Amino acid sequence: MTSEHPEPEQGASVDDIEADIERTREDLGDTVDALTDRLNVKAQAKRKAEEAKAKATSFAEHAKDAGTTDDGRPDPKVLAGAGAVVALVAVVVVVLIRRRSR
């Protein structure tokens, strides 16, 4: 394990040694905090849920903006495309139902 801070040299002053001890304590505290965070499954799950919520919100806003005109009305091209997709899915479902009933 390597250290970010080299140890004081032989014959270092008391102030240098005390400063080294303080840096070591801070490093150890940071390490303990990081380990505690990794072991806290509930906090990790909450963080992941917040990230997923933020992504979903961002996606919904983008989709909402992409499907409307400048004045806020639904974009006819998007509606036509959505209608075509619905029609295609309906055709596929009908074909699959007919094939299964044979």
Backbone bond lengths (Angstrom), bond angles and torsions (degrees), N, CA, C in turn:
res aa  C-N    CA-C-N  psi(-1)  N-CA   C-N-CA  omega(-1)  CA-C   N-CA-C  phi
1 M - - - 1.439 - - 1.513 108.06 -
2 T 1.335 116.64 127.26 1.456 120.33 -179.61 1.517 109.59 -98.30
3 S 1.304 115.39 153.06 1.449 121.49 -178.46 1.520 109.61 -107.83
4 E 1.333 116.24 144.54 1.454 120.19 176.98 1.523 110.65 -72.28
5 H 1.319 115.35 -27.29 1.454 120.31 -177.11 1.526 109.15 -115.36
6 P 1.324 117.28 122.82 1.468 118.10 177.57 1.527 110.31 -69.22
7 E 1.313 115.04 150.82 1.460 119.10 178.12 1.522 109.60 -67.96
8 P 1.336 116.23 153.37 1.465 118.65 178.35 1.529 110.22 -61.64
9 E 1.292 115.18 148.16 1.470 120.21 -179.01 1.526 110.57 -71.83
10 Q 1.296 114.33 164.12 1.459 121.16 176.62 1.522 108.58 -57.12
11 G 1.310 117.27 130.61 1.463 121.46 178.55 1.519 112.80 82.13
12 A 1.351 118.06 18.67 1.463 121.33 178.92 1.526 109.62 -68.74
13 S 1.312 115.24 156.52 1.462 119.34 -179.31 1.521 110.37 -72.82
14 V 1.323 114.30 164.54 1.457 120.21 179.08 1.529 109.74 -61.74
15 D 1.326 117.68 -38.70 1.461 121.20 179.33 1.532 111.49 -62.14
16 D 1.341 116.53 -40.83 1.464 120.49 178.40 1.530 110.96 -63.93
17 I 1.316 116.47 -41.51 1.464 121.21 -179.35 1.528 110.09 -67.52
18 E 1.351 117.28 -43.13 1.455 120.71 178.74 1.535 111.07 -64.12
19 A 1.333 116.71 -38.01 1.468 120.70 177.49 1.526 110.14 -65.13
20 D 1.324 116.80 -38.89 1.466 120.93 178.23 1.531 110.48 -65.41
21 I 1.325 116.32 -41.70 1.464 120.37 178.05 1.527 110.18 -62.01
22 E 1.327 117.74 -43.31 1.462 121.58 179.51 1.525 111.35 -63.06
23 R 1.346 118.14 -42.89 1.475 121.30 177.01 1.518 110.44 -62.02
24 T 1.323 116.69 -40.77 1.457 120.99 179.55 1.528 110.83 -63.67
25 R 1.330 116.91 -41.47 1.465 120.72 177.69 1.527 110.70 -63.19
26 E 1.316 118.22 -42.64 1.461 121.84 178.68 1.526 110.97 -63.09
27 D 1.348 116.04 -43.91 1.469 120.40 177.72 1.528 111.08 -61.19
28 L 1.328 116.14 -42.87 1.461 120.67 179.50 1.527 110.39 -64.65
29 G 1.322 117.21 -41.17 1.468 121.10 177.45 1.519 111.43 -61.90
30 D 1.345 116.82 -42.53 1.467 120.58 177.93 1.526 111.03 -62.67
31 T 1.323 116.14 -40.35 1.463 121.14 179.75 1.523 110.89 -64.84
32 V 1.325 116.58 -43.95 1.467 120.66 178.90 1.527 110.01 -63.60
33 D 1.337 117.66 -42.15 1.470 120.94 177.91 1.525 111.38 -60.95
34 A 1.336 116.74 -42.90 1.462 120.77 179.86 1.526 111.15 -64.63
35 L 1.322 117.14 -41.88 1.469 120.96 178.55 1.528 111.22 -66.29
36 T 1.314 116.42 -40.55 1.463 120.48 178.41 1.523 110.40 -62.32
37 D 1.326 116.32 -42.21 1.460 120.87 179.17 1.530 111.27 -63.98
38 R 1.318 116.79 -40.10 1.472 120.37 179.34 1.517 112.04 -66.18
39 L 1.318 117.24 -32.00 1.460 121.01 -177.24 1.528 112.67 -87.11
40 N 1.327 118.41 -8.58 1.452 122.26 -178.88 1.530 109.37 -88.60
41 V 1.328 115.58 89.72 1.460 121.90 -175.51 1.527 110.69 -64.54
42 K 1.320 117.39 -39.00 1.460 121.37 -178.73 1.535 110.60 -61.88
43 A 1.324 117.12 -43.54 1.474 120.62 179.29 1.523 110.57 -66.76
44 Q 1.331 116.91 -38.46 1.466 120.05 178.51 1.529 110.46 -64.37
45 A 1.321 117.09 -43.14 1.465 120.82 179.46 1.523 110.72 -63.86
46 K 1.313 116.22 -41.14 1.470 120.31 178.73 1.523 110.55 -63.36
47 R 1.327 116.72 -42.54 1.463 121.60 179.57 1.529 110.48 -63.51
48 K 1.334 116.67 -43.37 1.468 120.41 178.82 1.522 110.95 -64.65
49 A 1.335 117.21 -39.42 1.461 120.62 179.00 1.527 110.50 -64.59
50 E 1.332 116.82 -39.99 1.466 120.39 177.85 1.529 110.83 -65.13
51 E 1.335 116.82 -39.37 1.465 120.26 177.72 1.528 110.61 -63.99
52 A 1.335 116.89 -43.57 1.466 120.77 179.94 1.529 110.62 -64.52
53 K 1.332 116.36 -39.61 1.462 120.18 178.62 1.524 110.69 -63.91
54 A 1.338 116.40 -42.21 1.465 120.12 179.43 1.529 110.86 -64.01
55 K 1.339 117.15 -41.10 1.462 120.79 178.12 1.523 111.03 -64.01
56 A 1.330 116.42 -43.50 1.461 120.43 -179.42 1.523 111.05 -64.54
57 T 1.326 116.31 -41.14 1.463 120.36 178.21 1.510 110.93 -63.68
58 S 1.319 116.33 -43.87 1.462 121.00 178.84 1.527 110.70 -62.33
59 F 1.331 116.37 -43.80 1.459 120.87 179.33 1.526 110.81 -63.08
60 A 1.339 116.43 -42.72 1.464 120.56 -179.46 1.526 110.68 -64.27
61 E 1.324 117.18 -41.69 1.463 120.17 178.29 1.525 110.86 -63.54
62 H 1.323 115.88 -42.10 1.464 120.12 179.69 1.530 110.19 -64.57
63 A 1.328 116.48 -43.93 1.462 120.28 -179.87 1.523 110.33 -65.24
64 K 1.318 116.57 -38.60 1.465 120.69 179.16 1.525 110.22 -64.03
65 D 1.333 116.36 -44.50 1.463 120.61 179.63 1.526 111.44 -66.76
66 A 1.321 117.15 -35.98 1.469 120.69 -177.91 1.521 111.72 -72.78
67 G 1.329 118.05 -23.63 1.453 120.88 -175.98 1.512 114.84 -97.53
68 T 1.339 117.57 9.95 1.457 119.93 -179.30 1.516 110.65 -127.40
69 T 1.339 114.58 157.47 1.465 120.21 175.47 1.525 108.28 -83.88
70 D 1.334 116.26 179.81 1.464 120.32 -178.58 1.525 112.71 -62.52
71 D 1.332 117.09 -29.50 1.462 119.54 -179.36 1.532 112.85 -90.39
72 G 1.336 117.76 7.81 1.457 122.15 174.70 1.508 115.48 91.31
73 R 1.318 118.74 -2.54 1.470 120.97 178.08 1.525 110.08 -80.70
74 P 1.325 116.80 154.83 1.465 119.28 177.75 1.528 111.04 -60.42
75 D 1.309 116.02 138.48 1.463 122.01 179.57 1.529 108.92 -74.96
76 P 1.333 118.02 122.67 1.477 120.32 -178.25 1.526 112.91 -59.35
77 K 1.323 117.14 -34.30 1.474 119.56 179.97 1.526 110.37 -66.01
78 V 1.320 116.37 -39.82 1.463 119.88 179.57 1.525 109.84 -68.21
79 L 1.338 115.95 -41.38 1.470 119.16 178.06 1.523 111.10 -63.19
80 A 1.328 117.02 -41.10 1.464 120.57 179.14 1.528 110.38 -63.96
81 G 1.321 115.83 -42.01 1.468 120.09 178.22 1.513 111.50 -63.90
82 A 1.323 116.46 -41.80 1.462 120.45 178.57 1.520 109.88 -64.99
83 G 1.339 116.37 -40.31 1.460 119.78 178.05 1.514 111.67 -63.03
84 A 1.331 116.31 -39.34 1.466 120.14 179.08 1.520 110.59 -64.98
85 V 1.317 116.84 -39.95 1.467 120.38 179.01 1.525 110.15 -64.89
86 V 1.336 116.61 -43.75 1.466 120.11 179.10 1.526 110.08 -61.76
87 A 1.333 116.89 -43.15 1.465 120.44 179.38 1.521 110.89 -62.71
88 L 1.315 117.16 -42.45 1.463 121.04 179.29 1.523 111.16 -63.04
89 V 1.309 116.77 -43.51 1.464 120.43 178.53 1.526 110.00 -63.03
90 A 1.329 117.05 -40.56 1.468 120.52 178.93 1.523 110.73 -61.86
91 V 1.323 117.41 -42.32 1.467 121.49 179.12 1.524 110.04 -63.11
92 V 1.317 116.64 -44.90 1.466 120.03 -179.77 1.521 110.26 -62.48
93 V 1.322 117.43 -41.82 1.464 120.57 179.50 1.528 110.49 -63.15
94 V 1.325 117.52 -44.12 1.470 120.93 179.50 1.523 110.27 -61.99
95 V 1.319 117.50 -44.28 1.464 120.72 179.69 1.522 110.56 -62.38
96 L 1.325 117.09 -43.88 1.461 119.79 179.67 1.525 111.74 -64.95
97 I 1.314 117.51 -39.48 1.465 120.32 178.49 1.525 110.52 -64.16
98 R 1.314 116.30 -43.23 1.474 119.53 179.28 1.513 111.97 -63.90
99 R 1.311 117.39 -39.08 1.474 120.58 179.66 1.524 110.80 -65.96
100 R 1.317 117.55 -38.30 1.457 120.67 -179.07 1.515 112.47 -71.14
101 S 1.324 115.80 -30.60 1.472 118.64 -176.56 1.526 112.00 -79.67
102 R 1.296 119.73 -7.97 1.481 122.42 -179.70 1.482 111.92 -77.77
